[in-house]
Amino acid sequence: MRLPFLLVWPLAAAAVLRGQEPLIRPVPFVPSPAAASPGQDAMTALAARQAQELGLPGLAAQLYRSLLAHPPAGPGPREDLVLALATALLDDARPAEAEQALRDVAGAARGSAWHLRQALALAQERKLPEARLELAAVKPGELSAADQPWLLFLQGQLAGAAGDLAAQRTFFQQAEAKAATDLERARFFLAEEEVRMRFGPVSEEAAEQTRQRAEQFRRTPVGYEAEMDYAAMLNALGRRADAVNALKGELLLLPAREKDYADQFRLLLGMIAGAADGDGRRALTELLANGSDRARQRAALELLAAASRAEPARTRFREDLDRLIAAPAAHPILEDLLLYRATWALDDAAANPARAREDYGQAEEDAGRLLLRFPGLRLTTIHALAVQMRVDWAQARYRAAAAKAATIRGELPAGEARASLGVLRAEALFRAGGLAPGAADRVDFSNAADAYEAALRERPAGVPAGDLMFQQVQSEVAAGLLAEAEKALDRLAPDPAFDAVNRWRAEWNLARALEAAGRIDAAYARVGRLLAAGAPPAGLPAELRARMAWLQAKLSLDALHPEETRRLAEALGRSLGGLPPAQRAPLASSAELLQVQADFALGQDPAALAALQRLRADFPRTEEAADSYIIEAQHYADRDDIIHAQNVLIHFVDDKDYSRSDYAPYALYQVALWAEHLGQPKDFVYARELLEQLVTQYPASDWVFYARLKEGDLLRKLNDFPTAQRVYELLRNQFPHREDIVYVLLALAECHDAESVADPTHGERAEELFEDVRDRPDAPVDVRTEAGYNLGFLLHRRHEDRRAAEIWWRDVVSAFLLDPAARAKLGGGGRFWMARTLLALGDLDAAQGPRGAADAKRVWALIPESGLPGAELARQRVASLDLPAPSP
C-alpha cells in the first residue's frame, strides 16, 4: 500500500516570504482522505467484509476491486485480496469472473485456499470432474476457520452430483453448523437451495412424473416436496413462467396451518422468479415480514438486499426495513434488520452527499440500538461498532474512530483483521491531530506515535514496515516531541526493514522540524551525518539525495557558515547532471540562489548582484527567479536603502513575467511596510495606495487579509478613524472564521475607543469588543492582556475607577500573571501590557492616599518580581510615595 510524501519539497530559500513549509498535511499519506492509505484501505476492506457477511457479494466484489486497483507491496497481500474477491464473486454466482480473478495468483502462491475457490467456481459451472481434481489438491489443515464450511459445502455439492443425497445432506448440515453467524448460515442455506434447484439433465417425462406424484400425495409432506421439485424441474427445462405459476397456485391453496411449507414455497418462488420485482419480490417480502422460520427469513433478507442495489428497488427495500423495524412487536430477526438498515444508510450517505447527514445519523442510531438491545451477541456488537467507526471516519471524527477501532481490535483474535485495525487506529489518531491544531493535536500525534509502534509489532501483510516506521517518527515530529523523534529515528535506522526512501524522508522532516524550532545546529549536524555516511543506499532516488544536499547547504547558511554554504551549493550544482531536466532545473536554480545568499553574507555584494542577474536570465519566470527579487530588495533594506529596496519590488510587480506570481502581492505588502517605516503622512498615503492595489489586483490572495488590517492601522495613524472602522468591519464580515480575526476585533475596539473621545456612544461598543477579545479562550494571552488593559483604561477615563481596578486585577493580573500556566504563555507584547496594567492599577491605589499606598507598593512590586519591563519605573513610583523600594 503506497505511502506518498508527507512533505512539500522546497525549491527555493526565500524564508522571508515562505517561512517554514508545513511538515505534514491535515490528512496523512495523501491530500485526500478518499485516496489510498493503509488506514483507508483497512476501512474499505472492513466495508467489503461487512457487505459479504450481509449477503451483498456484488458490493463486496466492487470494494475488493477498488483495493486491487492500487495493490499493496509485498508477496502476500495481493493474493489475499484476490481470494477475497473470488469469494465474493462466487457468492454472487459469477464463477467465470471468479476463475478470471484467480488466474492473477501466481502458481507458486496457489495454496489450499486458492484450490478450494477454483473448485467451487468449477462446480458452479458444472465442470464436476475438474472440480474434483481441484478438491483433491486442498489440504483441510491449511484452510482457515472461515474456509472450513465452504470445503464441507463443496464436498456436499459433489456428493449430490454423484447421486449420494444422504452424504450431500450431511455435508450441508455440517457446513451450516460451522458457520460463524446466523447471516452466514443463511448464506449456506441459500447456496444449498441453489444446488437443489440445479437438477441434472431433466426430461419432460421426468417432470411430468414428478407432477403426478405431487397430485397423488396432495396436501401431504410428500406432495409438497414433489411440488417444489416439479417447479425446480420446470425452471431447469427453461419453463420459468410455468414454474412461477405452479408455485403461486400452490400458495393460494396451501392451508393456513402449513406455515413452514408456505415459507419454503415463497423462498423457492423468490429464487426462481427473482428478487428484483414482481412475483419473486412479493413472495420474499411476505416471507421476511410474516415467515415462521428465521433461517428462511434471513435468506429472504439477503436475496432482497442483493437485488436492491439500484433504484427503485433500493428505496423500496429501505422503506420495507423501516416498516418492519417500526412494527409494534419486535421482529424475529430485528438485529439483522437494524444492521442492514445501518449499512444501507452508510452506502447511501457515500452516494448522495445531500442526504449524508441524515443517512449517517440513521446508521449511528441503528448501531446504537444494536449495542443496547443485543449486548450479549459478540459478533453483532462488532458489526455495530464497525458501523459507528465507519461513520466517524467518514465524518472526520477520527479520535472517535480510533477508540472504536481499539475496542473492535480487542474482540478479535490475532490475524490480519486485528492487525489492520491497529494500523487504522494509528492513522485515525494521526488524522485527528491534523484536524485539531493546538494542544489537542500534540496529544493525538503522540498517541499516534505509540499506535504506530504497536502496529509495527503486529503488522498486517499489506503494509510495509518502513511506512509504519516513517509514520511513527513523523507522529513524534508533529507532536513537537523532537527529542523522542530523534531517539526513535536513531533506534529504527539500523533496521533492514526501514527502507532508504522512508528513512531519508523521515530525516528530512525531522531536520525541518529542528530548523523550525530554532535548533539549526542540530538539524545541520544530523543532515551532515546522513550525507557523510558513505555511498547512497541502494534504491534511494538520486533526486532525494540531491534535495537532502540542498537542505544541508541551506542549513549551513542558517547556521551562519556562508563559506560552507558556498562550497556545498557549488558541489550540489555539479552533481545534478544525471537528473532529468524537470528535476534538475529547480535544484540547480535553488543551488545558485544559495550561493547568492552566501555571497551577500560574506560581503561580496557585486558578485551576488551579478549572480542574481544570471539567475534571472538562466531560469526566467521560475520561483527561484522571483525569490531573487525578494532577496535583492531585502539586501538593500538591511542597509537602510529603503527607496532602492522599494524600487526593486515595484519593478518586480510591474514585470509582466512576474505580475501574476504568488510573490507579487507579498511584494506590494512589503513595499507598503517600508513606506510606513519612513513615517511621514505622505508615506502613509502611499502605503495605503499600495495596499489598495494589492486588494484590487490579487483579490484571492491570502495577503488581502493582512493588507486590509494594515490599511486600518494606517488610517488610524492618519486620524481617519471612521474609515478605519469601516475597514475593520469589512474584515470581520469577510473573514469571520479566521483564527487571527481576534486582531481585527482588537483593532476595531481600539478604533471605537479613540472615537469615543468625541462621541461617547462609541464607548459602549468599544467596551463590548474589549470584553469579547479578553474572554476569548482561543485568543493568544498577549492579545487578551492588551484587551483587558484597554478595557480598564476606557473605564478609568469614564471615572469608573472601581470597575477599572476590579477588571485589571481579576481579569488581567490574576488571570494572566498570577496563574503560572497563563504566565508561561506571555510573550513580549503581553509582558508590555501586563506592566502597563500594573503601573495603572498601582496609580489607582496610590490615588486613595495613605490607605492605598501599601496596596500600590505591592502591585508595583510585581513588576520587578515577575521580570516585566518597567522595573525602574516601578521603583520610581514607590520612591515617590516615600516607601521602601521593592527588591529587584
Secondary structure, 3 states (H helix, E strand, C coil): CCCCCCCCCCCCCCHHHHCCCCCCCCCCCCCCCCCCCHHHHHHHHHHHHHHHHCCCHHHHHHHHHHHHCCCCCCCCHHHHHHHHHHHHHHHCCCHHHHHHHHCCCCHHHCCHHHHHHHHHHHHHCCCHHHHHHHHHCCCHHHCCCCCHHHHHHHHHHHHHHCCCHHHHHHHHHHHHHHCCCHHHHHHHHHHHHHHHHCCCCCCHHHHHHHHHHHHHCCCCHHHHHHHHHHHHHHHHCCCHHHHHHHHHHHHHHCCCCCHHHHHHHHHHHHHHHCCCCHHHHHHHHHHHHHCCCHHHHHHHHHHHHHCCCCCCHHHHHHHHHHHHHHCCCCCCCHHHHHHHHHHHHHHHHHHCHHHHHHHHHHHHHHHHHHHHHCCCCHHHHHHHHHHHHHHHHHCCCHHHHHHHHHHHHHHCCCCHHHHHHHHHHHHHHHHHHHHCCCHHHHHHHHHHHHHHHHHHHCCCCCCCHHHHHHHHHHHHHHCCCHHHHHHHHHHHCCCCCCCHHHHHHHHHHHHHHHHHCCCHHHHHHHHHHHHCCCCCCCCCCHHHHHHHHHHHHHHHHHCCCHHHHHHHHHHHHHCCCCCCHHHHHHHHHHHHHHHHHHHHHCCCHHHHHHHHHHHHHHCCCCHHHHHHHHHHHHHHHHCCCHHHHHHHHHHHHHCCCCCCCCHHHHHHHHHHHHHHHHCCHHHHHHHHHHHHHHHHHCCCCCHHHHHHHHHHHHHHHCCCHHHHHHHHHHHHHHCCCCCCHHHHHHHHHHHHHHHCCCCCHHHHHHHHHHHHHHCCCCCCHHHHHHHHHHHHHHHHHCCCHHHHHHHHHHHHHHHHCCCHHHHCCCCHHHHHHHHHHHHHHHHHHHCCCHHHHHHHHHHHHHHHHCCCCCHHHHHHHHHHCCCCCCCC
